[in-house]
Amino acid sequence: DALELCFHRNATIGPCKCAASQWHKVPKSGLWAQSLSPYDNRILDFRMPADPSRSVVVSTEEEFLLHRVVFLVLGMVLMALAHTLSQSLVFYYGGAMTIGIFLVVLIILFQGMKLLPTGRKSSLAIFAYSSVVGMTTYFLHYLSGLLRSILVEMGIAEDMHNPLGIFLLVCVILAGAWFGFWGVRKLVLTEEGSVDAGVAYFVEWAILIVSAVLILQVFFFVTMAVC
């Protein structure tokens, strides 16, 4: 006796001709909602036992989300500054150094995963899983305790642990920054010290594509409800 819905794009099939796997029952609450892009065309088909006392109400509502305004502003700024950024050494050095620091941290975490009791073979799977369920927090706590015990065995007093940790963090940041700096010098700049024309052209188009995608995310979505 439940109301069943089929939300599809195939305009060639007749009413109530959807495949069996495409039919979905309306929840017990009696309300079903689905978001629809303004660029998409969908057909809503439904079926239920013949009952004159029952009625179906279909309504639509235009949604406005604040983060889409942020996408619009960010996309327009990137599109306006695409050419300037593609020629800016500050942009290349800043972006490359940030990526370099991130890569160094990932390498350290990946290598540190091998210290976990699960062994070496599953370190990659554990790292992927940690990004989903927060296993990285456990690993950092485990590694912190391990490093503290090693420092104590080496005769380093506990009051030196925090300064030493800050020193190691600075070393990691400097290593990542140097890695990014080296990458820019080798892959982006010419012998004269200017940005390579081919790289700048590619980066400009990449920024334009990203900005266009951000702007396309701005358009309002329509929520369709059936009750």
N, C-alpha and C positions, 0 to 999 in steps of 0.2 A: 504493500500500500504506500510505499515511500515514493516521493518525487525524485526523479532521476534527471540529471542534466548532462548535456554534451556541448562542450565549448570548442568549436573547431573552425577551420579555415576553408574547408572543401565546399564550395558553392554548387558543385555538380550533383551532390547527393540530395535525395528528397528528405522530407521531414521524418524524423525517427528512424533514419537509416544509418546511423553511426555504428561503427563496430562495437562489439560487446565490451571491449577493453576501454572504450572512450566514455562510457557512461559512468557517472558518479552520483551517488546518492546524496541528497541534501542532508546536512547534519540534523540531529534531533532538535537543536535549537530553532530550526526552521529558517535559518538565514545562511545564505551562501554569497560570498563576495569574491571578486576577482579584479585585479588591476589590468588595464588595457592601455597600450601606448596609442597616441593619436595617429601614429603612422601604420597601425595594424588594423586589419579588417577581420573580424571574427563573427561567427554565427552562433547564436545561442539556441539550442534545441532542447526541449524537455518533454518528458512523458510521465503519465501517471494514470492510475485506474480512473475510469469514468465515474465522476462524483460531482453532481451539480452544486453541492454545498461547499465545495472547495474552490478556491481562487488562487491565482498566482500573480504576484506583483513584481514587476521588474523596474528598477530605478537605477539612474546613473548619477554620479557626483564627481565633479572635477576637483582633484587634489592639488594642493599647493604645499610644497616642502621647502623649508628654508635653505637646506643644503644645496638645492638646485640653483638658488640665487648666487651662492658662493661659486658654484661651477660656472655660472654665466660670467661673473666678474673675472674669475681666474682665467677662463677661456678667452675672453676678450683681451685681457692684459697680455696673455701669452701670444695671441695672434698679432697684437700690435707691436710687440717687442721681439718677434721671432727673428727678424733679420739682425737686430742689434745684438741679441743674445748669441746668435750663431757666430758673430765676429768678436765677441768679448772674451778676453783671456781670463777675466775674473770668473765668468760663468764656467768655463772649462776647468780651471783649477779648483774652484769651489766644489763643483759637482764631482770631479774625479777624486778629490781628497775625501769627500764624504763617502763615496762608494768604496774607496780604498780602506777607510776605517771600518766600514761595515763588513767588508770581505775579511779583514784581519780578525775581527771578532768571530765571524763564522768559522774561520779556520781553527782558531783556538778552541771554540766550543766543539767542533767536530773531532779534533784531536783529543780533547778532554773526555769526550764520550767513551773513548776506549778505556778509560780508567774505571768505568762503571762495572759492577759485577757481571753484567750480561755478556761482556767480552767484546771482541773486535768485530766479529762478523755481522752483528746486528746494529752496529753503531749508526749507520746511515738511517736505518728504519727507526731507531730510537730518536734520532734528531728530528726526522720528519714528524714523528708522533708528538715530540715535545712541543713543536710549534702549534699544535692543535690543542693539546690538553694541559699545557703549562708545565711539562716535564722539565723545562729549562730551569725553572725556579728550584726544583729539587736538585738538579745537577749543580747549580751555582752554590746552593747550601752545602752540598756534599763536597764540592771542590774547595770551598772556603774552609771547611773543617779539615780537609786533607792538607791544604797549604799551611794552616796554622800549626798542625801537628808536625809538619816537616820543618817549619821555622823554629819551633821549640826544640826539636831534636838537634838542629844546627846551632843552638845556643843563642838565638836571637830573642831578646826580651819581648814580652807581649806589648809593651808600650811603643815598640817600633813597628808593630804589624800594620797599623793604619798608615803611617808615613810610607812604609814600603809598598803597601797596596796602591796608594796614590801615585807613587813613583812608577809602578808597573803599568797603571792605567795611562799615565802620560806617555810611557814608552809605546804602548799599543796605539795610542792616538797618533804619535809621531811616526810610527811605522806605517800606519794606514795613510797618513798624509804624504809621506815620502813615496809610497807606492802609487798614489794618485798623481803626484807631481811627476814621477818618472814616466807614467803612462801618457800624460799630456805631452811631455817633451818628446817622446818617441813616436806617438801615433797621431798627434794633432798638429804640432808646430812644424813649420818648414825650417830649413837651415838658416834662413834670415830671421827667424823668431816670430814670424806672423802665422796666423791660422791658415792651414791648408785649405784651398778653395773647394776641393771636393768634399772634405769633412764639413766645412761650413755649409755647403749646399745641402748635404744630407741632414745635418742637424736642424737647419731651418725648416726643411720639409717635415721632419719628425715632430718639431714643435707645433707646426701648423696642423698636422694631423691630430695630435693630442688635444690642442685647443679646440678643434672642430668637434671632436668626440665630447669634450666637456660641455660645449655649447649645446650639442644635441641632447644632452641629459637634462636640459632646463625645461623643455616643453612639458606642460602639465599632463599628468596621467589621469585617465578616467577610471573610476571604480564602479563596477557594475554589481548590483546586488539583486538577489532573488529571494523573496520571502513569501 
